[in-house]
């Protein structure tokens, strides 16, 4: 997350996330699912600007007309929760420029909410402690606290219990965002938790001590088969990523692995290096599968 002062307030760039591993441990008494996931923040950003409003009101405008701008938006929810938690009477005019697609498994809404907490804390001069801000984030949404702890973390519970990790090397991805979305709620309703959850150990070991090849072999997402059964057309993206290496006649494989992020609909391929990611993106773009981007994370 990038935070900077601007002429009339504060601007924050809110990153997307990818799930390199996502397992469902079971159904919780509160109706949510207990998850364990390894997430990384990547260089695909929404932009939010915050200007003080002396009236105390919270207002949101967005350049995407499909986005709600009232209390249903996590940005407004985060702003109101921060006001309540800190007792401030300040208000803000918030402008959201959307780049991260909705219903893609990239947590754009959660990232925007985290950016709102950080941006307003700075705008209002609250100096809220990290622990208090994380507590507010956990009450706003499941993935919000992750974005206060990037660039990588293991998230458990509903996603609100965060164990930050460091990235020792940059990772290069090619991201495909199909034109259709997938409802997270529908995926979870249709999911049957496994009797024996897969261990997160291999993906952590690969992230700490292996290269892209080891990490690619460890990618896993329990939600992917369910999401693909709900939106069968998405398998075209999955198959295109798998076919990249089969069609490449000379040299090492372009991608070390590929996966759906979260509950979809976006997929990513983990490339062996930046050049391979660029080549893969060019080949995928020619197929007309949706928006294709090369994105990176890490130092």
N, C-alpha and C positions, 0 to 999 in steps of 0.2 A: 504494500500500500504506500502510495506516494502522497505526501501532504505538503502543501506550500501555501504561503500567504499571497493573496492577490490584492488588487487595488481596493476593492470594496468588501473583502472578507477572506474566506479560506476556500481553497480548492483541493479536492482529494481524488486520486485515481484509484478506483476499486477493481482489483484483479478478479479474473475467473479462477476456478479451481478444477483440477482433474483428480479423479480417484484412481490411484495405482493398485489399490486393493480395497475391496468392500465385501464384508461378510455379515450375514444376519445371524445373530446368536439366539434369537427367540423373540416371542411376543411379550410385551410388558403389561402389567396390570392396568396402566394408564391408557392402553390402546396403541401406544407407539411400539416400534420395534427396537430391540437392543442391537446396536451395530458396533462393528469395529472396522475402521477404515484408515487408510493412509492417503492423505491428500497433499497436493502441492499447488501453490499459487503460481499462475502463469501470466505472461505478458500479453494479456487481452483485457482491456480496461473499459469500464464505464467511467464517466467523469461527472463529479458532483461539485457544485459551488454553493457556498453558504454565505448569506449576508444577514446582518443583524436586523431584527424587526422590533422596534421599541414597543409595539402594541402587545407583544407577548404571544402573538399568533404563530402557528407553524403552517406554512403553505408550501406546496410542491407543484412544480410544473415540469413536464417531461416532453422531449421531442418525439416520443413514440406515442401516438394517440391511442394505442391499444392498452397502454398501461394505466391502471387506476391511480389517481392522485390524492385520494382521501385516506381514511384510516385503514383501509385494506392493504395499502402499500407498506411494506416493511420499513421504508425510509421514514414515513410519518410515525409509524408505531415506535421505531427506535428513538426518534426525537422526543416523543411524548413520554416514553419510559425514562429517558435521561432527565427530562425536566422533573418528573415525579421523584426519581431516585436522589436527585441533588437538591431539590427545593428551589431551583432557579425560576425566576419569573420571565426570563428572556425569551424572545421569539426568534424566528429565522425564516427567511425566504430561501427555499432550496430549489436549485435547478439541476435536473438530471438529464444527462446526454447518454442514451443507451447505445451500447455496442455489443454487449454480451447478450445472446439470444435467450428468450424465455423458454421454459420447458425443454431445456437441452442437457440438463445434468451438470451445469457449470456454476450453479449457485450465484447467479448474478444478483438476485434479490437479497440474499444473505450478505453478500459482499457490499452491496449498496447500504445495507443497514449498519454494518460494521464501520463503513466509511462515514456514515452519519454520526455515529457515536464519537469517532475520533475527531471529525471536523467540527462538530458543535462543541465538544469539550475544549477545543482550541479557540474557537470563535468566542465562546462565552467566558474563557479564562477560568475554567472550573478546576483544572489540575486534579482531576479524578484519579485515584490510584488504579493501577492495572487490575488489581483484584476486584475492585468495585465495578470497573468498566466491564470486566469479563462476566460478572454476576448479572449486570444489566443485559449484556449480549445474550446470555443463556436464556433469559426470560423473553427475548424478542423472537428467537428462532433457533432451530437445531444447529445450523452450520455457522451462525454468526460469530461465535467466539473463535473459531478457527482463524478467521481473517485478522484477528488481533494478535496472532501468534505465528504467522507465516515465517518463511516460505514453505515449510513442510511440517506436518504434524500427524500423530496418531490421534484419532478422535473416537471416543467411546460414549456409551450411554445412548442418548438420542443424537449424539454428535457434539454435545456441549462440553464434555470432559476432554480436555485437550492436553496432549503431551508433545511439546514442540521438539522438532528434530532439525538438525543442520544438514545442509546439502554441501558436499565437498567439491562437486563438479557440476557444470551446467548440463542440463538435460534438454534435448531438442525434440520437439513433437511436430507432427503434421496433424491438424485438427480439421475434421469434417463436420459441419453443422447442416444436417438435412433441413429442408423447408418445413417439415412437419415436426410438431413437438410431441412429448409424451407426458401424461399426467403422473406425477410422483405418487399421488394418493391412489390412483388406479393400479399402479405397479405393486405397491405394498399390499393393497387389498387382494391382489391375485397371487401373491407370493406364498409359498409353503416353506417355512424355515427348515434348514437341514437338520437331520438327527445328529450328525457329527460335523460341526463347523470346521472349516479349513483354518489352519494356523497362519497367523500373520508373520511368523518368524522368518520364512524364506525371503519375503519381500523386504523386510527390514535389513536382513543380512546382505542382500544384493544392493540395497541403497547405500549401506555403510562401506562395504568392502568389494563389491563387484562393479563391473562396467555396465554399459547399456545392454550387452547380451545377457548377462545374468539377471538384470532387472526385467528385461523383456520376457524371460522365461517364467518370471514370478508374478506377472500381472494377473489379476483375478477380480471378477465382479459377479457376485451372486445374483444381482438384479438383471443382468443382461438377458438371459434366456426368457425371463418373464416379460421384459419390455419388448423383446422381439416377437413374442407370441401375440402381444397386443397390437403392435405395429409391424406386421410381417415385411412391409416394404423396406424397413431398415436393414434387413439382411443384405440388401444390395451393397450398402456401404461397408458392412463387415467383410463381405466377399471380395470387394474391390481392394480393401487393405490387404487381405490375405493373398490376393493374386499379384500384388506388386512384386513380391520377391520371385514368384514363379515366372513372371514375364521378363525379368531382368536377366539378360543372357550373360553378361560379363561382370566379374567383380563380386565383392561380398554383398550380402543382402542390404537393401535400403533400410528396412525396418527390422528391429529386433523383437518386436511384439506389437500387438494392437488390442484395443479394448473399448467398450462403451464407458463413458463417464457417468457415474451416478445412475439415475434411473433413465438416462437418455434424454434426448435423442442423439446427442453428439458422440462421435467416436474419435479416438486419437491413435496415431501410430507413434511408437517410440523409435526414433531414427538413430542410426549408429553415430551420426555427426550432423553438423549443420548443412553441409553440402548434400548429404543423402536426404535430409528433410526437404530441401528445396526441390530436388529432383522428384521426390515422391509427390510433393504438392502440385507440381506441373502436370504430372501424369493423372492425378486424381481430378484436377480442375477440368481437364479435357473430357472427363466422363459426365460432367454435369450433375453431380450428386448433391450439390448444395454449396454453401460457402466453404472455401478451403483456405486455411491459414497455416503459416509456419509460426510456431510460438516456442518460447524457451522459458526455463525457470532455473533458478540457482545462481551461484556467484558468477 
